[in-house]
Amino acid sequence: MALPARDQVKYWGVATATFLGFLWLMGDVILPFVLAMAVAYMLDPVADRLESWGLSRIAATVVITGVAVILFILTALLVIPTLIKQATDLVNVAPELFSNLQAFLTERFPVLLDSNSQLRQTLAQIGETVQSKGGELLSGALASALSVFNVLMLLVLVPVITFYLLMDWDRMTAKIDGLLPRDHAPAIRRLAGDIDRTLASFIRGQGTVCLILGAFYATALMLVGLKFGLVAGAIAGALTFIPYVGAIVGGLLSIGLALFQFWGEWQWIAAVVAIFAVGQFFEGNILTPNLVGSSIGLHPVWLIFALSAFGTMFGFVGMLVAVPVAAALGVIARFALDQYRDSRLYRGLSGQLVSPEKDQDNDAT
C-alpha cells in the first residue's frame, strides 16, 4: 500500500532540505565534484557517439579526457594569462577613462566646471572606487572560487573525477532509475526526460553559443586594435546565456572603450559596432535556432533570479548549480500546472474543462 500523500510530501521535503543544507555546509569543498559532474554531463553524448562508432566506454572516455586536457592546457597557456593581464590593466586604467569622460562632459556642458557640481563629484568618486576596489573585487572573485582547493588540486581532481563519472555515467543513471519509488517511477522518468532535454538545449547548446560568440567577439575586437578586446569579448560571451544581456553589456563596454581609444577615428568605432551587429545576427538567425532551439522554457528573469539567489546562499558553487536547478524547477512547475489544470480545483464541480479563452468570452457576455 502506498504511503499517504501527506507522508510522501513530508519525506521528500526533508530530503530536499537535507540536500540544500549539505550544499550550504560543504560550500567550496564540493567545487571540483560539481565542476566534474557538469563536464561529464556535457561530454556524455560525445562518449555515446564514440561508442556507436565501435569504441568501448573506457576507450571513449580516455579519448575525450585526453583531448579535453590538451585543449585546457593550451587555453591556460595562451588565453588565460592575457585575459588576466587585460582585466588587471582595465581596472588600473579605469580612473583615466573616467577622467577623459569628465573632460568630455565638461567641454560639452560647462556647468560641470563647477567643483561643487554633483555630477562631477560622482564621476570622480566612481573613478576612485573602481581603482581602489576593482583589483580587490577581481582577486576576491578568484579567491572565492579557489578558497579551499588551490589550482594544482583542481587541475588534478577535476579531470580524475570527470573520468570516473563519464566512464560510469550510464551505469549510475541506471542504478538511480532502479531506486525510484515504483508508484511514481513513470512520472519521475518523464520529468527527468523533460529536465534533461531542457538542460541539453540550454547548457550544451547555449554553452556552445557562448564559446563561439565569445571567441568571435574577442578575436574581432583584438583585430580592430581595441586594447581590452579580449576582456570585453570574454564578458560578452560569458553573459550570452542570458538573452540580450551579453550583447548589451559587452557592446556598451566595447563601444565605450572604442570611443576613448579611437575618438575622431569613426571608422574604427563603427567597426566595433558592426562586430556586435554581426554577432547578434548570427546568434539570432543561425546559432541559437540550430544549437539551442526555439523554446527551452527558461525565462531570462528566472535565470537572473536563480543566479542571484543561489549565489547569495551558496556562493560560487551555488552559481554553478543555479542554471540546472532553475531548469529543473521550471519543468516541475510546468508539470504542477498541468496537474492543476486536470484537477477538480481548476475544473470545478462540473468536471468540465473550459479553456481560458472560453472563460473570457463568457465573462464578456
Secondary structure, DSSP 8 states (H G I E B T S, - for coil): ----HHHHHHHHHHHHHHHHHHHHHHGGGGHHHHHHHHHHHHHHHHHHHHHHTT--HHHHHHHHHHHHHHHHHHHHHHTHHHHHHHHHHHHHHHHHHHHHHHHHHHHH-GGGGSTT-HHHHHHHHHHHHHHHHHHHHHHHHHHHHTSSS-HHHHHHHHHHHHHHHHHTHHHHHHHHHHTS-TTTHHHHHHHHHHHHHHHIIIIIIIHHHHHHHHHHHHHHHHHTT-TTHHHHHHHHHHGGGSTTHHHHHHHHHHHHHHHHHSTT-HHHHHHHHHHHHHHHHHIIIIIIIIII-S--S--HHHHHHHHHHHHHHHHHHHHHHHHHHHHHHHHHHHHHHHHHHTSHHHH-TT-----HHHHHHHHH-
